[in-house]
Amino acid sequence: MSISEKPVRTGGPPPHGGQARWPFLQQPRSLIVYMGLLLSVTLFLFGVVVALYPPAWPDMLTFAALVLCAAFGVEAIRRLGLPAGVSRDLLGAWWFPAILLLPPLYALLLPVPVFVMMQLRSRRALVHRRVFNATAVALSGFLASVAWHGVQGGSLMAGLRGVSGAHESLTTVSGVLVALLCCAGFTVLNTFIVVLAARMSSDSGQRFRPMWDREAFTVDAVELCVGVTVAILAHLSLLLLVIAVPPVLLLQRSLLYNQLQTAARTDPKTGLLNAPTWEQEASVEIARARSSRGRAAVLIIDIDHFKRVNDSHGHLFGDQVLLGVATTIAQQLRQSDLLGRFGGEEFVVLLPGSDTAEAWRAAERLRSQVGCMEIAVDDVPVSITISIGAAVIGDHGNDLVELLTAADLALYRAKETGRNRVCLPAGRTGVGGRIPGPRGGKLPGRTASTDPTDHTEIP
C-alpha cells in the first residue's frame, strides 16, 4: 500500500504567491514532523542492525534475486500505470520473502532500490512521497522481520541480528502460521502508517474511507498468501523464483487494471464521480423512480465567481476550493444520494425519493454550509458561495435530460437574480403554494422572505 505519488510539475509558472517552494515544506506541519520522525527512526534502526550484523554472501545473493524480481514488477506497473490516491499493489510478494528469508537489515534495504526504480522507470513523482512510501515499507518490514527472527531465536537480540536458520521452519505448518502472522503484522502496520499520513495531508473536515473495505481486505489477503508462497519457493531454491514471477505479474496486472477502471469513473481533483459516470448511474435511478412512480430530484450547483477566484488567487487555490466545496457537499448528503462533478465549477446531485420540498431543503442546506466554509490565502479568508438550480421528476421533467435542462435554466435564473440562492424552474410553484423549506410564506406570483439574509427564490 502506498500514498498518492503525484507527478511533479515539469513546467509552467510557480505557485501563486511568488517564488516556488519545496513541495515538502508546503505540507501541514504535523505531516512534516510525522515524516521526519519515521525517517529518523528508520535511519537509527539501520545503524543499529549494521553494527550487529556482518553481511554474508548467500544473503546478498538472495537479496539481489529479490531486487531483480521486484524490478520486473516495477516494469509491469510502468506499462500499465498507477491510479491516483492511496493504492495497493502486489510488491509484498517480494517484501515478504525478504522478511522471512533474510536478516532484518535487508527488509530495511529492499525498498530503496525498488522505489528508486519506480521513480526512474514509472514516473517522476514528488520525492518526499517516494521517500515516505519507502520508509513506511522499510520500517514495517523491519519490525515484522525482527518479530519473525525473534520467535525463531527466542530473544529480541536474535531478532535484531537475524537467525541464520529461521527460514528452515517454513517447511513446517507451525512455521508457516508464524510467517503468516508476522507478514500480516507488516500489512496492518504499513496500512496504518500510510492512512495516518493521508489523513494528516487532507483537510480536517474531510470524510475518510475506512482502512479496509471488502476489496482492500481481499487484495491484502492475496498479497499475503502469494508473498509467503514465494518465500517458501525461494527457500527451496532461488531458481524457483523464475516460475513465481509470471503469476505474480499477472495478479499485479489484474489488480492495477481494476484500480484504473475505478479511477476512470472519478474526477481526479475532487474524487467525485465524473460526468459520464454520474449521468449513467443517475439515469438508472430515474428510470427506477419512474417505473415505481417514485420521486427524485436533480440539483445543479455552481460556485459563484469561480473564475475570479482563479484569477485572483491562482489555480492551485482554485483546486483547493473545488475540493473543499465537494467535501462540504458530500458531508451534507445521504448515503443514497448521488454526487458528481459536472465540469468546471459545477456539481450535480441526484436526490432519490425527494419531492420539491425535500429538494429545496437539501439545496438550501448545501448553500448555507458552503457559505460557512473557511478557506484562506496567506491567512486572509476568502468567502465562497454557490448558486443552485433544482428540478423534480414529474414536475419539471420525466427523464434525466429534461431534469438537467430544467435545473440548468433554474441555475441560470439564480445567477441572473444575484447568485448565492436556490431557484426552481420558472412557472412552477412550491408545494401547497408555499415556499418549501424552513422559511414558509404565501406566494402571490413570486414571494421572497422579508429576512434580508434570505437568498432563496421560488416562482
Salt bridges, closest charged atoms under 4 A:
GLU5 OE1 - ARG130 NH1 2.27
GLU75 OE2 - ARG78 NH2 2.68
GLU75 OE2 - ARG79 NH2 3.95
GLU75 OE2 - ARG121 NH2 2.93
GLU168 OE2 - HIS167 ND1 3.79
GLU168 OE1 - HIS235 NE2 3.88
ASP213 OD2 - ARG209 NH2 2.30
ASP220 OD2 - ARG88 NE 3.13
ASP267 OD1 - ARG341 NH1 3.03
GLU281 OE2 - ARG265 NH2 2.44
GLU285 OE2 - ARG288 NH1 2.88
ASP302 OD2 - LYS415 NZ 3.93
ASP311 OD2 - LYS307 NZ 2.91
ASP319 OD1 - LYS269 NZ 3.18
ASP337 OD1 - ARG334 NH2 2.67
GLU364 OE2 - ARG367 NH2 2.44
GLU364 OE2 - ARG439 NH1 3.71
ASP395 OD2 - ARG295 NH2 3.06
ASP454 OD1 - ARG439 NH1 3.38
GLU457 OE2 - ARG421 NH1 2.71
GLU457 OE1 - ARG446 NH1 3.66
